[in-house]
Protein backbone atom coordinates (compact mmCIF):
# COMPACT_ATOMS: atom_id res chain seq x y z
CA UNK A 1 0.00 0.00 0.00
CA UNK A 2 2.85 2.38 0.83
CA UNK A 3 4.48 1.66 -2.54
CA UNK A 4 1.18 2.33 -4.31
CA UNK A 5 0.86 5.76 -2.63
CA UNK A 6 4.47 6.62 -3.48
CA UNK A 7 3.91 5.72 -7.14
CA UNK A 8 0.67 7.75 -7.34
CA UNK A 9 2.36 10.72 -5.65
CA UNK A 10 5.29 10.50 -8.13
CA UNK A 11 2.93 10.53 -11.12
CA UNK A 12 1.00 13.51 -9.72
CA UNK A 13 4.21 15.42 -9.17
CA UNK A 14 5.37 14.74 -12.74
CA UNK A 15 1.96 15.70 -14.15
CA UNK A 16 1.96 19.02 -12.29
CA UNK A 17 5.48 19.81 -13.50
CA UNK A 18 4.63 19.05 -17.14
CA UNK A 19 1.37 21.06 -17.08
CA UNK A 20 3.31 24.33 -16.98
CA UNK A 21 5.34 23.55 -20.14
CA UNK A 22 2.80 25.13 -22.50
CA UNK A 23 3.41 28.62 -21.12
CA UNK A 24 7.01 29.07 -20.04
CA UNK A 25 8.58 32.13 -18.48
CA UNK A 26 12.31 32.43 -18.23
CA UNK A 27 14.22 34.97 -16.24
CA UNK A 28 17.38 35.53 -18.19
CA UNK A 29 20.89 35.35 -16.95
CA UNK A 30 22.14 36.25 -20.42
CA UNK A 31 22.50 32.58 -21.48
CA UNK A 32 19.16 32.14 -23.29
CA UNK A 33 19.22 32.97 -26.99
CA UNK A 34 16.50 35.34 -28.17
CA UNK A 35 14.96 35.41 -31.62
CA UNK A 36 17.36 37.37 -33.93
CA UNK A 37 14.94 40.04 -35.18
CA UNK A 38 17.59 42.23 -36.85
CA UNK A 39 18.67 39.45 -39.21
CA UNK A 40 15.01 38.53 -39.89
CA UNK A 41 14.07 42.11 -40.86
CA UNK A 42 17.28 42.55 -42.89
CA UNK A 43 16.47 39.33 -44.75
CA UNK A 44 12.97 40.58 -45.53
CA UNK A 45 14.31 43.88 -46.92
CA UNK A 46 16.94 42.02 -48.96
CA UNK A 47 14.27 39.69 -50.38
CA UNK A 48 12.16 42.66 -51.55
CA UNK A 49 15.26 44.27 -53.07
CA UNK A 50 16.44 41.13 -54.86
CA UNK A 51 12.98 40.38 -56.32
CA UNK A 52 12.51 44.05 -57.26
CA UNK A 53 8.93 43.99 -55.98
CA UNK A 54 6.86 47.18 -56.30
CA UNK A 55 6.67 48.93 -52.93
CA UNK A 56 3.86 51.27 -51.89
CA UNK A 57 3.88 53.68 -48.96
CA UNK A 58 0.67 54.80 -47.25
CA UNK A 59 0.90 57.65 -44.72
CA UNK A 60 -2.23 58.52 -42.74
CA UNK A 61 -2.45 61.63 -40.57
CA UNK A 62 -5.48 63.65 -39.47
CA UNK A 63 -7.79 61.30 -41.36
CA UNK A 64 -6.01 61.86 -44.71
CA UNK A 65 -3.99 59.16 -46.49
CA UNK A 66 -1.24 59.81 -49.03
CA UNK A 67 -0.09 56.92 -51.24
CA UNK A 68 3.19 56.84 -53.17
CA UNK A 69 5.39 54.25 -54.80
CA UNK A 70 8.87 54.11 -53.25
CA UNK A 71 12.18 52.42 -53.99
CA UNK A 72 13.49 49.47 -52.05
CA UNK A 73 16.23 51.75 -50.71
CA UNK A 74 13.57 54.06 -49.24
CA UNK A 75 11.78 51.02 -47.85
CA UNK A 76 15.00 49.96 -46.11
CA UNK A 77 15.32 53.40 -44.52
CA UNK A 78 11.70 53.27 -43.30
CA UNK A 79 12.35 49.83 -41.79
CA UNK A 80 15.13 51.24 -39.57
CA UNK A 81 12.83 51.23 -36.53
CA UNK A 82 12.46 47.48 -36.93
CA UNK A 83 16.15 46.87 -37.59
CA UNK A 84 17.05 48.62 -34.32
CA UNK A 85 14.91 46.37 -32.09
CA UNK A 86 17.21 43.36 -31.79
CA UNK A 87 17.31 42.00 -28.23
CA UNK A 88 19.68 39.11 -28.87
CA UNK A 89 22.82 40.91 -27.68
CA UNK A 90 24.19 39.68 -24.32
CA UNK A 91 23.90 43.15 -22.73
CA UNK A 92 20.15 43.31 -23.49
CA UNK A 93 19.13 39.69 -22.86
CA UNK A 94 19.44 40.06 -19.11
CA UNK A 95 17.07 43.07 -19.12
CA UNK A 96 14.16 41.19 -20.73
CA UNK A 97 12.18 38.11 -19.88
CA UNK A 98 10.95 35.61 -22.45
CA UNK A 99 7.61 33.83 -22.35
CA UNK A 100 6.53 31.23 -24.86
CA UNK A 101 3.02 30.02 -25.60
CA UNK A 102 2.04 27.17 -27.91
CA UNK A 103 -1.44 27.60 -29.38
CA UNK A 104 -2.49 24.30 -30.90
CA UNK A 105 -5.79 25.69 -32.20
CA UNK A 106 -3.96 27.78 -34.84
CA UNK A 107 -0.75 25.71 -34.84
CA UNK A 108 1.56 28.51 -33.72
CA UNK A 109 4.09 29.44 -31.07
CA UNK A 110 4.31 32.96 -29.67
CA UNK A 111 7.55 34.22 -28.13
CA UNK A 112 6.96 37.31 -25.99
CA UNK A 113 9.80 39.50 -24.76
CA UNK A 114 9.03 42.16 -22.16
CA UNK A 115 10.70 44.43 -19.63
CA UNK A 116 9.63 46.47 -16.63
CA UNK A 117 12.33 49.08 -17.28
CA UNK A 118 10.54 52.13 -18.81
CA UNK A 119 13.92 53.56 -19.91
CA UNK A 120 14.48 50.83 -22.50
CA UNK A 121 13.13 51.64 -25.96
CA UNK A 122 11.63 48.20 -26.72
CA UNK A 123 8.93 47.56 -24.13
CA UNK A 124 7.37 44.45 -25.67
CA UNK A 125 7.89 42.14 -28.63
CA UNK A 126 5.71 39.25 -29.83
CA UNK A 127 7.11 36.84 -32.44
CA UNK A 128 4.46 34.55 -33.93
CA UNK A 129 5.93 31.40 -35.48
CA UNK A 130 4.35 28.56 -37.46
CA UNK A 131 6.25 25.44 -36.39
CA UNK A 132 7.07 22.92 -39.10
CA UNK A 133 9.00 19.78 -38.12
CA UNK A 134 9.72 18.87 -41.76
CA UNK A 135 10.58 22.25 -43.27
CA UNK A 136 11.99 25.23 -41.39
CA UNK A 137 9.78 27.04 -38.89
CA UNK A 138 8.29 30.18 -40.45
CA UNK A 139 7.79 33.52 -38.77
CA UNK A 140 4.22 34.66 -39.40
CA UNK A 141 4.45 38.14 -37.88
CA UNK A 142 6.25 40.31 -35.32
CA UNK A 143 4.61 42.96 -33.13
CA UNK A 144 6.73 45.52 -31.23
CA UNK A 145 5.92 48.31 -28.77
CA UNK A 146 8.66 50.90 -28.65
CA UNK A 147 8.84 53.95 -26.39
CA UNK A 148 11.08 56.89 -27.34
CA UNK A 149 11.71 60.21 -25.62
CA UNK A 150 12.88 63.27 -27.52
CA UNK A 151 13.18 66.19 -25.11
CA UNK A 152 9.68 66.89 -23.75
CA UNK A 153 8.04 64.66 -26.39
CA UNK A 154 7.33 61.00 -25.81
CA UNK A 155 6.57 58.78 -28.81
CA UNK A 156 4.88 55.41 -28.49
CA UNK A 157 5.33 53.29 -31.62
CA UNK A 158 3.22 50.21 -32.22
CA UNK A 159 4.93 48.31 -35.00
CA UNK A 160 3.73 45.25 -36.91
CA UNK A 161 5.56 43.25 -39.57
CA UNK A 162 3.60 40.67 -41.61
CA UNK A 163 6.12 38.32 -43.20
CA UNK A 164 6.50 38.70 -46.98
CA UNK A 165 3.65 41.26 -47.16
CA UNK A 166 3.92 44.60 -45.34
CA UNK A 167 4.86 46.51 -42.22
CA UNK A 168 2.95 49.07 -40.22
CA UNK A 169 4.10 51.72 -37.73
CA UNK A 170 1.53 53.66 -35.70
CA UNK A 171 3.21 56.54 -33.88
CA UNK A 172 1.57 58.47 -31.08
CA UNK A 173 3.61 61.59 -30.24
CA UNK A 174 2.68 63.51 -27.11
CA UNK A 175 4.17 66.70 -25.67
CA UNK A 176 3.57 66.99 -21.91
CA UNK A 177 -0.20 67.43 -21.37
CA UNK A 178 -1.15 68.10 -25.02
CA UNK A 179 -3.24 65.65 -26.96
CA UNK A 180 -1.35 62.97 -28.88
CA UNK A 181 -0.65 63.34 -32.60
CA UNK A 182 -1.15 59.99 -34.31
CA UNK A 183 0.39 59.05 -37.65
CA UNK A 184 0.33 55.74 -39.45
CA UNK A 185 2.93 54.49 -41.92
CA UNK A 186 2.19 51.35 -43.92
CA UNK A 187 4.71 49.96 -46.41
CA UNK A 188 3.41 47.18 -48.63
CA UNK A 189 5.19 45.03 -51.20
CA UNK A 190 2.72 42.18 -51.66
CA UNK A 191 -0.22 43.03 -53.89
NORUR-V950096 format. One record per residue. N is the residue number from 0. PHI is phi in radians with two decimals (none if undefined). D_FIRST is the distance of its C-alpha to the first C-alpha in Angstrom with 2 decimals. Layout:
BEGIN
n phi d_first
N PHI D_FIRST
N PHI D_FIRST
END
This chain:
BEGIN
n phi d_first
0 none 0.00
1 -1.10 3.81
2 -1.10 5.41
3 -1.07 5.04
4 -1.13 6.38
5 -1.14 8.71
6 -1.16 9.95
7 -1.08 10.70
8 -1.09 12.35
9 -1.10 14.30
10 -1.11 15.60
11 -1.11 16.67
12 -1.11 18.43
13 -1.11 20.21
14 -1.12 21.22
15 -1.15 22.73
16 -1.18 24.59
17 -1.35 26.04
18 -1.14 27.16
19 -1.51 29.85
20 -1.20 31.45
21 -1.30 33.85
22 -2.38 35.73
23 -1.72 35.99
24 -2.15 38.05
25 -2.19 39.18
26 -1.44 41.10
27 -1.72 43.54
28 -1.82 44.42
29 1.59 47.13
30 -1.68 45.04
31 -1.38 44.08
32 -1.56 46.74
33 -1.63 48.11
34 -1.10 49.78
35 -1.42 53.38
36 -1.13 55.35
37 -1.05 58.74
38 -1.23 58.67
39 -1.11 57.45
40 -1.11 60.34
41 -1.07 62.84
42 -1.14 61.81
43 -1.15 62.35
44 -1.12 65.82
45 -1.12 66.71
46 -1.08 65.70
47 -1.10 68.01
48 -1.16 70.78
49 -1.22 70.51
50 -1.50 70.50
51 0.89 73.32
52 -1.29 71.75
53 -1.20 73.77
54 -2.10 72.39
55 -1.97 73.05
56 -2.05 72.76
57 -2.08 72.36
58 -2.05 72.97
59 -2.03 72.50
60 -2.61 73.82
61 0.92 75.10
62 1.36 74.36
63 -2.00 76.56
64 -2.00 75.34
65 -1.87 77.35
66 -2.11 76.59
67 -2.49 77.90
68 -1.56 77.30
69 -2.21 76.44
70 -1.48 76.23
71 -1.19 73.06
72 -1.13 74.25
73 -1.11 74.37
74 -1.06 70.93
75 -1.04 69.62
76 -1.17 71.19
77 -1.24 69.64
78 -1.50 66.20
79 -0.97 66.49
80 -0.99 64.22
81 -1.28 61.43
82 -1.12 62.21
83 -1.67 61.91
84 -1.97 58.33
85 -1.23 56.45
86 -1.87 53.48
87 -1.41 52.44
88 -1.20 54.41
89 -1.05 52.45
90 -1.27 54.31
91 -1.64 53.23
92 -0.98 49.64
93 -1.31 48.45
94 -1.62 50.12
95 -2.15 48.24
96 -1.98 44.68
97 -1.98 43.50
98 -2.16 41.26
99 -2.19 40.44
100 -2.43 39.57
101 -1.73 39.00
102 -1.87 40.33
103 -1.28 39.39
104 -1.19 41.60
105 -2.05 44.73
106 0.87 43.31
107 -2.56 44.18
108 -2.18 43.00
109 -1.94 44.56
110 -1.80 44.94
111 -2.01 46.00
112 -2.00 47.64
113 -2.55 48.48
114 -2.47 49.74
115 -1.75 50.28
116 -1.42 53.47
117 -1.27 56.41
118 -1.52 58.82
119 -1.45 57.44
120 -1.15 59.27
121 -1.46 56.32
122 -1.62 54.07
123 -2.72 51.86
124 -2.54 51.56
125 -2.07 49.62
126 -1.94 49.60
127 -1.73 48.63
128 -2.13 47.74
129 -1.62 47.31
130 -1.30 44.84
131 -2.50 45.87
132 -1.21 43.88
133 -1.56 46.85
134 -1.61 49.79
135 -1.31 49.93
136 -1.06 48.36
137 -2.13 51.14
138 -1.30 51.84
139 -1.51 52.64
140 -2.83 53.93
141 -2.36 53.96
142 -2.05 54.45
143 -2.36 55.61
144 -1.94 56.54
145 -2.19 59.05
146 -2.05 60.71
147 -2.15 64.08
148 -2.17 66.47
149 -2.20 70.19
150 1.12 72.01
151 -1.61 71.64
152 -1.86 70.30
153 -1.93 66.64
154 -2.15 65.79
155 -1.75 62.50
156 -1.97 62.19
157 -1.87 59.75
158 -2.10 59.86
159 -2.38 58.51
160 -2.11 58.88
161 -1.68 58.30
162 -0.94 58.07
163 1.11 61.21
164 -2.30 62.77
165 -2.90 63.72
166 -2.34 63.00
167 -2.41 63.52
168 -2.26 64.15
169 -1.86 64.47
170 -1.88 65.99
171 -2.10 66.24
172 -1.72 68.71
173 -2.34 69.10
174 -1.84 71.59
175 0.72 70.57
176 -1.70 70.74
177 -1.23 72.56
178 -1.30 71.04
179 -1.31 69.29
180 -1.76 71.24
181 -1.91 69.12
182 -2.24 70.03
183 -2.23 68.29
184 -2.04 68.81
185 -2.18 67.60
186 -2.06 68.35
187 -2.21 67.84
188 -2.21 68.38
189 -1.95 66.75
190 -1.35 68.96
END
